[in-house]
Amino acid sequence: MSDDATALEQTAEGELPAAIVRRADGVYFQADAAAVACLTAVSQMFMSSAYFAGLDYAVFSKMLYNVGPDLPESLRSQPLLRFADSIQPFHAARRALYKTVKVINGEAEYYFEPVYFEVPDLPPQPARLNFDEFVADMWIKGIRFGIDAPAVREVIGSGRLARITVARRLNAVPGKDAAIEEVSQDIHRSNAPKDMGDGRLDLQTFQNRFPQVKPNVKLLRKVPRTAGVRGYELSGLVLEPPVPKDIELASVAGEGTVVENLRGGEFLVSAVEGFLSVDPASKRLSIGPKIISREGVSARTTGNLQLTGEYEEFGDVQEQRVVEGGNITIHGDVFGNIASRGGDISLNKNLMGGTITNADGAIRVRGVASGAVLQTRHGEIALTRAESCIISGTRVVIGEASNCEIIAEEVVIKVAEGCAIAARKIEIVHAGPRKQSEMLLYALVPDTSKFDKKIAELLPRVTSAAREAEAHQAEMDSITNQTEVRNYLTLATRVRKRELTLTPEQLPLFQKMAEAVGPSLRQVAKISLAMKAAQVRHEQAQEEVGNVRRQKSALQRGSRCVVELLTGEVLLRTMSFMPGEPPPYDRPAKEVKAKVRGAAPGMTLLHSGPLGPINWAPPVDD
């Protein structure tokens, strides 16, 4: 008996690996056997010069490597999985029929040609290859995975000459990294033209550039990572796919958002109502009351903006673009127009040819303002440097100003050249002309004519009340100077002060005197009341006159002009304004420029020339 037959006989006597079961109706894998156990069992069989006859290569590969189509539903619940008809010996003579295989770049190439048995003393006898033996031979030669069973069966069955790829490596399939997907339309911008509501579209304004969300809105969902599929070398070695990257929603959760595990997965949810913003550095999504933009304001990015909340822009505002809102901060250069309903406007760079208006709040430009208009009705305007600007506001503070027109309640400038400035209080360190532009200063002084008119109206009342009181006093004196009245009053005074005590005999005479002068005394009392009323009216009229004079003096004291050093010709004139009316700085930019660059009738020249300093304050009425 040959060695092959002996080995097979020993295997049949009970030495089959535990993962394999041989029965009369076929050869089976234990369904619950691990892939490693199946691989070990198969290798043991092939190494013992046996092969599986009637091999179902699909089931064979599924159990060894878990590749290929899923097993039919009817087989999945079975304890045994049939994969071959029987186990047969692989005789050395048969093994000699199979040639070497060529492996290049993960592919095994085999040349099929006619084969012959070598029989002693006889010519070679024709033979045929067998697919089941081919699988066993390839296993011994190191090709243990990826045999193209249909192609090999077809070539062997046809007996034709062919060089084909009989097995291929299976590359690992990478998995998918975890990802974050948007789940809410509320976080999407709408760049469609704004609908004006009357059938027209505003082509300069986008429909919704800065989305606003309500609380408890699902914004983002985490898509879990998906594991890859392992591959196999021809030798059966496992090719593990790279581990997919994971991501945490917490890494993108900014202020105003929370991460929640809900039905459907893990979500980033809005915690408050507000505007969405994404930090470009940390990629965190935040929700807050302030609108934050980093793309600039232009026809391409945002169009004109009409905002309901605070706004912070890190880009530039291009020419002819309009930003309307409140509490506006721009980190880039501004070439367009900024309008605020209230709150501060802060420009951290330059304002070039644009317009800044604020209904109620401050304006601050940390860079250079050139050829621009800056106006606020109530608030301070602070500039580092201003060139050829029109500026009006409650208070204006500038480091360097040249060729500017300024009207304000108060102006404080370090260096002013070629400017026209009108204000109640002017404080300048250096002032002088610049090229062809004069240095013009106007001290705003109040028109006090209405106070003078009021005083003129009150003075006759003062005089009239004084004269009336004097007339009543004279009338009283004429009555009390009568002999009978004077004697009674003198006697009555001494009796009241207990300087004199009347005897019972004198008391009737005293009462008789009182009856005689009674009508005169009653007339004196009446005149005294009228005199006191006149005196009260006199005092009230005098107080009213004093109040008006104090108001006039306080108003006059509000004007002042101080220039420490003159660097050339400087003109200082008065410019009157009407108290109680809108302030002189609350007017359109064109009027501001015309008012301070032209002389008006009634102005008083206070200073003219290059000599200084200037320290002027108006005379005040006492």
VEXLO-342452 format. One line per 3 residues: for each residue x negated, y negated, z of C-alpha. Coordinates in Angstrom, 3 decimals. Example, Ala and Ser with C-alpha at 12.3 -4.5 7.8 and 13.67 -1.06 7.14 Angstrom:
-12.300 4.500 7.800 ~ -13.670 1.060 7.140
//
This chain:
0.000 0.000 0.000 ~ -1.325 -3.490 -0.851 ~ -2.179 -6.117 1.746
0.732 -8.279 0.547 ~ 3.218 -5.488 0.965 ~ 1.852 -4.670 4.398
2.240 -8.301 5.538 ~ 5.746 -8.511 4.225 ~ 6.651 -5.231 5.884
5.324 -6.512 9.203 ~ 7.392 -9.656 8.813 ~ 10.488 -7.625 8.087
9.956 -5.611 11.282 ~ 10.820 -8.539 13.496 ~ 7.993 -11.060 13.209
10.024 -13.749 11.405 ~ 9.627 -17.212 12.933 ~ 12.476 -18.244 15.225
13.707 -20.953 12.841 ~ 14.405 -18.425 10.046 ~ 17.039 -15.680 10.107
17.142 -12.944 7.468 ~ 20.374 -11.090 6.896 ~ 21.647 -8.762 4.214
23.440 -11.602 2.481 ~ 20.491 -13.991 2.453 ~ 17.886 -16.010 4.316
18.998 -18.755 6.708 ~ 17.639 -21.640 8.736 ~ 18.835 -22.074 12.263
21.022 -25.212 11.925 ~ 19.849 -26.551 15.268 ~ 16.159 -25.949 14.556
13.923 -29.000 14.467 ~ 12.259 -29.990 11.207 ~ 8.844 -29.231 12.711
9.955 -25.691 13.576 ~ 11.294 -25.157 10.072 ~ 8.067 -26.454 8.525
5.992 -24.133 10.705 ~ 8.186 -21.156 9.848 ~ 8.077 -21.797 6.098
4.313 -22.313 6.149 ~ 3.888 -19.059 8.065 ~ 5.907 -17.189 5.444
4.028 -18.671 2.502 ~ 0.649 -18.068 4.164 ~ 1.626 -14.411 4.686
1.865 -13.955 0.870 ~ 5.636 -14.092 0.712 ~ 8.056 -16.274 -1.114
11.764 -17.026 -0.934 ~ 13.636 -15.485 -3.811 ~ 16.752 -17.266 -5.046
15.580 -20.474 -3.329 ~ 18.049 -23.372 -2.980 ~ 15.437 -26.091 -3.125
17.902 -28.878 -2.166 ~ 18.846 -27.209 1.142 ~ 15.192 -26.216 1.618
14.024 -29.886 1.327 ~ 16.917 -31.217 3.397 ~ 16.035 -29.019 6.354
12.297 -29.630 6.122 ~ 12.220 -33.366 5.345 ~ 15.811 -34.611 5.549
15.670 -36.013 2.016 ~ 18.119 -35.689 -0.799 ~ 21.924 -35.567 -0.768
23.748 -34.809 2.447 ~ 24.830 -31.217 2.983 ~ 28.436 -30.379 2.160
30.863 -30.916 5.019 ~ 31.588 -27.179 5.151 ~ 27.943 -26.409 5.984
27.297 -29.075 8.597 ~ 29.194 -27.281 11.337 ~ 27.680 -23.853 10.620
25.061 -22.410 13.010 ~ 23.081 -21.006 10.031 ~ 22.251 -22.647 6.715
21.582 -20.313 3.820 ~ 18.690 -21.435 1.612 ~ 17.484 -18.238 -0.186
18.595 -14.788 -1.251 ~ 15.689 -12.846 0.203 ~ 12.046 -12.822 1.178
9.793 -11.117 -1.349 ~ 6.067 -10.327 -1.405 ~ 3.922 -12.637 -3.485
1.421 -10.197 -4.950 ~ -2.074 -11.321 -5.819 ~ -1.535 -10.372 -9.449
1.434 -12.690 -9.618 ~ -0.357 -15.488 -7.763 ~ -3.121 -15.326 -10.385
-0.615 -16.418 -13.043 ~ -0.361 -19.919 -11.488 ~ -3.074 -22.415 -12.417
-4.450 -25.381 -10.593 ~ -2.465 -28.582 -10.271 ~ -3.830 -32.092 -10.894
-2.909 -34.800 -8.370 ~ -3.226 -38.488 -9.349 ~ -1.705 -41.469 -7.471
0.841 -39.445 -5.610 ~ 1.951 -37.350 -8.596 ~ 1.158 -33.665 -9.264
0.689 -32.723 -12.913 ~ 0.849 -29.128 -14.154 ~ 0.180 -27.677 -17.595
2.634 -24.916 -18.507 ~ 1.360 -22.417 -21.079 ~ 1.816 -18.690 -21.824
0.487 -16.428 -19.063 ~ -0.744 -12.815 -19.134 ~ -1.392 -9.986 -16.706
-4.948 -8.673 -16.735 ~ -4.635 -4.818 -16.964 ~ -7.834 -2.744 -16.941
-8.564 -0.981 -20.242 ~ -5.544 -2.675 -21.859 ~ -5.050 -5.929 -23.711
-3.493 -8.783 -21.643 ~ 0.194 -8.224 -21.077 ~ 2.667 -11.196 -21.477
4.236 -12.431 -18.261 ~ 6.682 -15.122 -17.154 ~ 6.442 -17.589 -14.330
9.030 -17.781 -11.582 ~ 10.282 -21.007 -9.907 ~ 10.454 -19.459 -6.451
6.873 -18.190 -6.774 ~ 5.865 -21.626 -8.125 ~ 7.114 -23.307 -4.922
5.140 -20.848 -2.784 ~ 1.993 -21.275 -4.881 ~ 2.229 -25.073 -4.739
2.609 -24.873 -0.968 ~ -0.608 -22.887 -0.682 ~ -2.311 -25.490 -2.935
-1.162 -28.386 -0.751 ~ 1.924 -29.513 -2.712 ~ 4.524 -29.140 -0.038
6.933 -31.930 -0.846 ~ 8.723 -33.540 -3.745 ~ 8.850 -30.758 -6.384
11.058 -31.749 -9.332 ~ 13.073 -28.511 -9.259 ~ 15.267 -29.175 -12.358
12.263 -30.074 -14.533 ~ 10.180 -27.109 -13.404 ~ 13.068 -24.674 -13.806
13.743 -25.974 -17.316 ~ 10.111 -25.597 -18.482 ~ 9.748 -22.140 -16.947
13.056 -21.030 -18.384 ~ 12.228 -22.253 -21.891 ~ 8.695 -20.847 -21.877
7.449 -23.836 -23.858 ~ 4.089 -25.523 -23.666 ~ 4.342 -28.683 -21.579
2.320 -30.904 -19.303 ~ 4.739 -32.425 -16.844 ~ 4.816 -34.045 -13.452
6.030 -31.317 -11.160 ~ 6.072 -33.251 -7.877 ~ 6.084 -36.863 -6.737
5.286 -38.648 -3.545 ~ 8.261 -40.371 -1.883 ~ 7.276 -43.856 -0.818
8.668 -45.202 2.410 ~ 11.540 -47.637 1.977 ~ 11.086 -50.765 4.128
13.917 -51.688 6.423 ~ 15.526 -55.099 6.680 ~ 14.416 -57.707 9.162
16.970 -59.104 11.554 ~ 18.564 -62.245 10.154 ~ 20.869 -65.072 11.151
23.901 -65.812 9.022 ~ 26.344 -68.689 9.099 ~ 29.882 -67.799 10.119
31.518 -71.228 10.258 ~ 32.343 -73.581 7.448 ~ 32.233 -76.413 9.978
28.451 -76.493 9.814 ~ 28.373 -77.085 6.072 ~ 27.979 -80.509 4.575
30.229 -81.797 1.837 ~ 28.381 -83.904 -0.703 ~ 31.509 -84.549 -2.747
32.388 -88.254 -3.302 ~ 34.524 -89.694 -0.533 ~ 38.259 -89.860 -1.234
39.482 -93.417 -0.621 ~ 43.065 -92.225 -0.125 ~ 44.538 -94.248 -2.986
43.440 -92.040 -5.832 ~ 39.963 -93.578 -6.033 ~ 36.625 -92.032 -5.171
33.693 -93.806 -3.533 ~ 30.779 -92.540 -5.597 ~ 28.292 -94.145 -3.186
29.510 -92.180 -0.148 ~ 29.592 -88.444 0.541 ~ 32.689 -86.747 1.954
31.030 -85.241 5.063 ~ 27.274 -85.565 5.380 ~ 27.055 -84.944 9.120
29.376 -82.117 10.247 ~ 31.120 -82.387 13.581 ~ 32.337 -79.309 15.476
34.731 -78.581 18.319 ~ 33.824 -76.539 21.419 ~ 33.895 -72.711 21.333
33.316 -72.446 17.589 ~ 31.251 -69.510 16.300 ~ 28.405 -71.042 14.322
25.825 -68.324 13.648 ~ 25.775 -64.524 13.899 ~ 22.783 -62.275 14.352
22.511 -59.570 11.701 ~ 20.622 -56.736 13.478 ~ 17.532 -55.336 11.855
17.862 -52.140 9.812 ~ 15.296 -49.376 10.113 ~ 13.516 -48.271 6.964
13.468 -44.784 5.459 ~ 10.351 -42.706 5.927 ~ 8.551 -41.305 2.924
6.350 -38.279 2.367 ~ 3.074 -37.536 0.713 ~ 2.869 -34.482 -1.546
1.166 -32.751 1.351 ~ 4.223 -33.340 3.527 ~ 2.570 -35.987 5.649
5.035 -38.594 6.840 ~ 4.804 -42.155 5.485 ~ 6.347 -44.384 8.132
7.917 -47.647 6.931 ~ 6.840 -50.893 8.619 ~ 8.872 -51.805 11.685
11.381 -54.529 10.713 ~ 11.052 -57.841 12.489 ~ 13.564 -58.751 15.140
14.883 -62.200 15.958 ~ 16.691 -63.655 18.948 ~ 19.549 -66.117 18.628
18.206 -67.805 21.728 ~ 15.259 -68.973 19.611 ~ 17.587 -71.244 17.613
19.951 -72.195 20.450 ~ 19.506 -75.856 21.277 ~ 21.329 -78.245 23.551
25.095 -77.946 23.354 ~ 25.112 -74.288 22.207 ~ 25.263 -70.902 23.961
24.600 -67.296 22.891 ~ 27.517 -64.922 23.499 ~ 28.095 -61.218 22.821
31.552 -61.013 21.307 ~ 33.505 -58.588 19.198 ~ 31.635 -58.352 15.942
28.170 -58.911 17.370 ~ 26.012 -61.584 18.928 ~ 26.994 -65.195 18.112
25.711 -68.714 18.629 ~ 28.723 -70.684 19.873 ~ 29.261 -74.413 20.323
29.581 -75.384 23.979 ~ 30.612 -79.017 23.460 ~ 32.130 -81.214 20.795
29.653 -83.230 18.784 ~ 27.445 -83.530 15.735 ~ 25.158 -80.780 14.485
21.435 -81.320 14.127 ~ 18.503 -79.010 13.396 ~ 15.013 -79.726 14.689
12.599 -79.052 11.796 ~ 9.783 -78.008 14.126 ~ 11.579 -75.592 16.449
14.461 -74.764 14.052 ~ 16.835 -75.116 16.981 ~ 20.438 -76.073 16.297
21.800 -78.643 18.724 ~ 25.148 -80.320 19.259 ~ 25.395 -83.761 20.807
26.997 -87.184 20.555 ~ 24.150 -88.508 18.380 ~ 23.808 -87.940 14.641
20.223 -87.018 13.770 ~ 18.986 -87.075 10.177 ~ 15.511 -86.314 8.857
16.024 -86.658 5.114 ~ 16.387 -90.402 4.803 ~ 19.300 -92.381 3.381
19.439 -92.474 -0.410 ~ 21.779 -91.727 -3.291 ~ 20.287 -88.226 -3.461
20.417 -87.242 0.193 ~ 23.294 -88.971 1.991 ~ 24.756 -91.842 0.005
26.222 -94.672 2.046 ~ 27.064 -93.728 5.638 ~ 30.088 -94.669 7.730
29.471 -93.095 11.113 ~ 31.539 -92.774 14.264 ~ 28.741 -91.897 16.690
25.159 -92.760 17.510 ~ 22.734 -92.269 14.614 ~ 19.032 -91.459 14.504
17.240 -91.297 11.146 ~ 13.664 -90.053 10.737 ~ 13.461 -90.841 7.023
13.682 -94.060 5.011 ~ 16.808 -96.033 4.133 ~ 16.542 -96.769 0.436
17.619 -99.922 -1.390 ~ 21.321 -100.624 -1.794 ~ 22.217 -97.929 0.755
24.542 -98.882 3.628 ~ 24.536 -97.348 7.112 ~ 27.465 -98.318 9.343
27.745 -97.074 12.925 ~ 26.730 -97.838 16.484 ~ 23.468 -97.424 18.405
21.374 -96.851 15.283 ~ 17.708 -95.797 15.386 ~ 15.627 -95.593 12.187
12.101 -94.137 12.340 ~ 11.306 -94.762 8.665 ~ 11.175 -97.911 6.544
14.432 -99.708 5.784 ~ 15.065 -101.210 2.361 ~ 18.868 -101.106 2.525
21.571 -102.443 4.831 ~ 22.302 -101.513 8.461 ~ 25.514 -102.573 10.202
26.416 -101.749 13.798 ~ 29.720 -102.189 15.575 ~ 27.859 -102.409 18.871
24.913 -101.003 20.759 ~ 21.275 -101.441 19.818 ~ 19.680 -101.200 16.385
16.067 -100.016 16.598 ~ 13.731 -99.927 13.599 ~ 10.422 -98.271 14.410
8.779 -99.224 11.114 ~ 9.357 -101.959 8.542 ~ 12.372 -103.825 7.238
11.735 -104.763 3.620 ~ 14.368 -106.892 1.915 ~ 17.281 -105.301 3.752
20.055 -106.638 5.956 ~ 20.629 -105.859 9.642 ~ 23.842 -107.004 11.325
25.142 -106.169 14.782 ~ 28.523 -107.212 16.140 ~ 27.512 -106.765 19.761
24.021 -105.636 20.654 ~ 20.302 -106.065 20.179 ~ 18.153 -105.669 17.058
14.527 -104.546 17.409 ~ 11.977 -104.163 14.609 ~ 8.596 -102.799 15.659
7.042 -103.167 12.227 ~ 7.184 -106.043 9.721 ~ 10.403 -107.703 8.567
10.002 -109.301 5.145 ~ 12.590 -111.018 2.980 ~ 15.325 -109.681 5.231
18.423 -110.926 7.047 ~ 18.877 -110.131 10.752 ~ 21.997 -111.297 12.572
23.755 -110.427 15.814 ~ 26.720 -112.173 17.379 ~ 25.825 -111.188 20.923
22.373 -109.875 21.611 ~ 18.624 -110.285 21.307 ~ 16.586 -109.969 18.127
13.001 -108.878 18.787 ~ 10.433 -108.737 15.982 ~ 6.733 -108.087 15.860
6.286 -110.064 12.653 ~ 8.759 -111.777 10.352 ~ 8.117 -113.174 6.881
10.669 -115.166 4.845 ~ 13.588 -113.900 6.941 ~ 16.911 -115.413 7.952
17.524 -114.718 11.642 ~ 20.404 -115.628 13.944 ~ 21.404 -114.355 17.358
21.783 -115.142 21.025 ~ 18.061 -114.811 21.711 ~ 15.202 -114.407 19.224
11.736 -113.207 20.261 ~ 9.022 -112.983 17.579 ~ 5.300 -112.379 17.690
4.475 -114.047 14.352 ~ 6.955 -115.836 12.111 ~ 6.289 -117.490 8.756
8.696 -119.181 6.298 ~ 11.717 -118.082 8.345 ~ 15.049 -119.781 9.022
16.243 -119.203 12.589 ~ 19.254 -120.292 14.639 ~ 19.786 -118.991 18.163
20.654 -119.942 21.677 ~ 17.035 -119.341 22.672 ~ 13.909 -118.849 20.537
10.559 -117.597 21.858 ~ 7.684 -117.325 19.319 ~ 3.945 -116.949 19.735
2.959 -118.205 16.270 ~ 5.349 -120.029 13.916 ~ 4.285 -121.315 10.488
6.482 -123.052 7.941 ~ 9.683 -122.126 9.763 ~ 12.925 -124.012 10.313
14.197 -123.300 13.822 ~ 17.282 -124.536 15.649 ~ 18.045 -123.513 19.225
19.085 -124.792 22.636 ~ 15.781 -123.605 24.098 ~ 12.650 -123.426 21.966
9.357 -122.074 23.312 ~ 6.462 -121.797 20.834 ~ 2.793 -121.306 21.558
1.419 -122.260 18.097 ~ 3.397 -124.143 15.453 ~ 2.527 -125.735 12.138
3.335 -125.869 8.415 ~ 2.470 -123.122 5.930 ~ 1.498 -124.078 2.367
4.504 -125.980 0.968 ~ 6.867 -125.119 3.839 ~ 7.398 -127.695 6.578
7.556 -126.797 10.228 ~ 11.016 -128.025 11.277 ~ 12.409 -127.839 14.795
15.941 -128.726 15.831 ~ 16.947 -129.063 19.444 ~ 20.596 -128.114 19.670
22.278 -130.716 21.862 ~ 25.933 -130.588 22.792 ~ 28.405 -133.151 21.538
29.606 -134.603 24.860 ~ 32.186 -136.945 23.377 ~ 35.082 -134.908 24.760
33.615 -135.211 28.246 ~ 33.253 -138.967 27.825 ~ 36.824 -139.123 26.586
38.026 -137.145 29.568 ~ 36.137 -139.405 31.955 ~ 37.594 -142.463 30.224
41.057 -140.987 30.701 ~ 40.487 -140.314 34.403 ~ 38.902 -143.638 35.430
42.160 -145.704 35.100 ~ 43.821 -143.208 37.416 ~ 41.049 -143.742 39.948
41.403 -147.534 39.716 ~ 45.198 -147.428 39.797 ~ 45.302 -145.225 42.898
42.755 -147.437 44.679 ~ 44.712 -150.606 43.911 ~ 47.963 -149.001 45.074
46.356 -147.968 48.369 ~ 44.967 -151.488 48.855 ~ 48.389 -153.066 48.182
50.045 -150.825 50.771 ~ 47.332 -151.699 53.279 ~ 47.896 -155.434 52.763
51.645 -155.049 53.213 ~ 51.116 -153.133 56.439 ~ 48.703 -155.776 57.706
51.249 -158.608 57.062 ~ 53.872 -156.830 59.180 ~ 51.628 -155.773 62.031
50.187 -159.317 62.271 ~ 53.604 -160.736 63.317 ~ 53.537 -161.936 66.980
56.410 -159.784 68.294 ~ 55.119 -156.669 66.544 ~ 51.499 -157.299 67.559
52.499 -157.889 71.236 ~ 54.624 -154.700 71.340 ~ 51.976 -152.584 69.714
49.342 -153.884 72.117 ~ 51.546 -153.223 75.166 ~ 52.636 -149.803 73.887
49.041 -148.802 73.284 ~ 47.995 -149.713 76.850 ~ 51.023 -147.845 78.289
50.228 -144.740 76.169 ~ 46.615 -144.826 77.338 ~ 47.845 -145.311 80.921
45.913 -148.538 81.222 ~ 49.152 -150.171 82.377 ~ 52.042 -148.815 84.447
55.450 -150.471 84.102 ~ 57.558 -151.160 87.188 ~ 61.227 -150.202 87.227
62.072 -153.866 86.699 ~ 59.705 -154.120 83.652 ~ 60.899 -150.922 81.903
64.234 -152.428 80.608 ~ 62.357 -155.418 79.205 ~ 59.883 -153.030 77.416
62.742 -151.055 75.902 ~ 64.374 -154.283 74.757 ~ 61.135 -155.284 72.993
61.042 -151.889 71.230 ~ 64.565 -152.327 69.976 ~ 63.694 -155.774 68.619
60.671 -154.615 66.588 ~ 62.122 -151.195 65.607 ~ 63.040 -152.110 62.007
59.561 -153.512 61.415 ~ 57.894 -150.371 62.844 ~ 60.002 -148.103 60.649
58.957 -150.131 57.608 ~ 55.284 -149.820 58.643 ~ 55.611 -146.004 58.886
57.109 -145.798 55.412 ~ 54.371 -147.971 53.930 ~ 51.722 -145.844 55.691
52.996 -142.667 54.012 ~ 52.887 -144.301 50.595 ~ 49.359 -145.552 51.248
48.117 -142.081 52.235 ~ 49.644 -140.589 49.064 ~ 47.815 -143.195 46.985
44.576 -142.410 48.786 ~ 45.009 -138.658 48.012 ~ 45.586 -139.438 44.334
42.500 -141.610 44.354 ~ 40.364 -138.838 45.861 ~ 41.720 -136.255 43.408
41.021 -138.460 40.413 ~ 37.509 -139.140 41.694 ~ 36.919 -135.342 42.107
38.101 -134.678 38.566 ~ 35.742 -137.326 37.245 ~ 32.908 -135.769 39.256
33.656 -132.302 37.886 ~ 33.631 -133.532 34.294 ~ 30.377 -135.400 34.889
28.792 -132.292 36.449 ~ 29.903 -130.165 33.480 ~ 28.464 -132.697 31.098
25.163 -132.790 33.003 ~ 24.910 -128.989 33.126 ~ 25.516 -128.788 29.397
22.924 -131.439 28.693 ~ 20.317 -129.614 30.811 ~ 20.557 -126.490 28.571
18.513 -128.063 25.768 ~ 14.716 -127.952 25.711 ~ 11.808 -127.743 23.285
8.244 -126.795 24.229 ~ 5.362 -126.360 21.751 ~ 1.981 -125.833 23.378
-0.276 -126.267 20.343 ~ 0.381 -127.980 16.998 ~ -1.656 -126.791 14.022
-0.298 -129.439 11.653 ~ 2.681 -131.678 10.970 ~ 5.730 -130.747 13.026
9.137 -132.450 12.961 ~ 11.525 -132.240 15.890 ~ 15.070 -133.554 15.532
18.300 -133.172 17.419 ~ 21.170 -131.156 15.992 ~ 24.535 -131.498 17.674
27.018 -128.717 18.221 ~ 30.512 -128.677 19.600 ~ 30.882 -126.809 22.932
33.783 -124.390 23.123 ~ 33.708 -123.597 19.433 ~ 31.994 -120.536 17.883
28.241 -120.767 18.506 ~ 26.173 -122.422 15.762 ~ 24.271 -119.184 15.058
27.456 -117.226 14.290 ~ 27.657 -118.057 10.596 ~ 26.737 -116.447 7.234
23.077 -116.211 6.274 ~ 23.398 -118.758 3.455 ~ 24.830 -121.338 5.846
22.063 -120.651 8.356 ~ 19.416 -121.391 5.757 ~ 21.173 -124.504 4.442
21.738 -125.884 7.947 ~ 18.134 -125.690 9.141 ~ 16.482 -126.681 5.873
18.491 -129.860 5.327 ~ 18.867 -133.062 7.364 ~ 22.367 -134.103 8.418
23.647 -137.548 9.490 ~ 23.459 -138.293 13.188 ~ 20.201 -136.468 13.832
17.706 -138.185 16.076 ~ 13.992 -137.884 15.339 ~ 12.228 -136.814 18.534
8.741 -135.993 17.255 ~ 6.825 -136.288 14.011 ~ 3.160 -135.592 13.469
0.332 -133.173 14.141 ~ -0.368 -134.269 17.704 ~ 0.949 -132.330 20.596
1.934 -130.728 22.787 ~ 5.709 -131.172 22.637 ~ 7.659 -130.992 25.873
11.090 -132.483 25.362 ~ 14.227 -132.341 27.442 ~ 17.263 -134.592 27.024
18.122 -137.307 29.521 ~ 20.840 -136.181 31.868 ~ 23.649 -138.390 33.185
23.811 -138.450 36.970
//
